[in-house]
Amino acid sequence: ARCADVILLCVKPQTVKEVIEVIRPELNPGKLIISIAASVPSSYIEKLLGAEIPVVRCMPNTPCVVGCGMTGICKGRYADHGHLEIAKTLFEAVGKAVIVDEKHMDAVTGLSASGPAYIYVILESLAEAGVKMGLPRDVATLLAAQTALGASKVVLETGHHPALLKDAVTTPAGCTIDGLLELEEGKLRVTLIKAVVRAAQRAKELLMCE
């Protein structure tokens, strides 16, 4: 911390206070704190710092390890646009990054930070369906994963609403509409929405568990 201009605070929420108490003597307003501690607000970190040190809060996800991550970024009271750009550049090296208001960071946690786990469950289920229909497991997994990758890429590159893209795949009296009907009967849509909402709510609770 003494020699660094940017300090990455990458710890569990419950240990933020302890870590800051250790490094605080080496910090000053010329340094930037980038925190990826889930659910810890910038105001909490600023209070612990006890000085007008800029804090940027980030919430990346695990696909960063393959250069395809998604990171939500917001600034604290003493950070400015330049500090946001430093953090954005850092995380764009491992995927995409978006700047949001801090009030939305718990939603970012519930959606994109926890999201890979939801997608893995969906991929696992699709692959199991392929196995059920007689496909080798490796082939079924490849079909499911590449399909999800391709569908995501179409959304990102065209900018079209997923509902419109879904309709483009769904022909009258075809196979897809029957599959979609099963998903609706199984309440997949509302279950995914509830999963994100509950994860976001849990993010709000983490610091209170300290």
Buried (B, 14 or more C-beta within 10 A) or exposed (E): BEEEEBBBBEBEBEEBBEBBEEBBEEBEEEBBBBBBBBBBBBEBBBEBBEEEBBBBBBBBBBBBEEEBBBBBBBBBEBBEEEBBEBBBEBBEEBBBBBBBEBEBBBBBBBBBBBBBEBBEEBBEEBBBBBEEEEBEEEEBBBBBBEEBEEBEEBBEEEEEEEEEBEEEEBEEEEEEEEEBEEEEEEEBEEEBEEBBEEBBEBBBEBBEEE
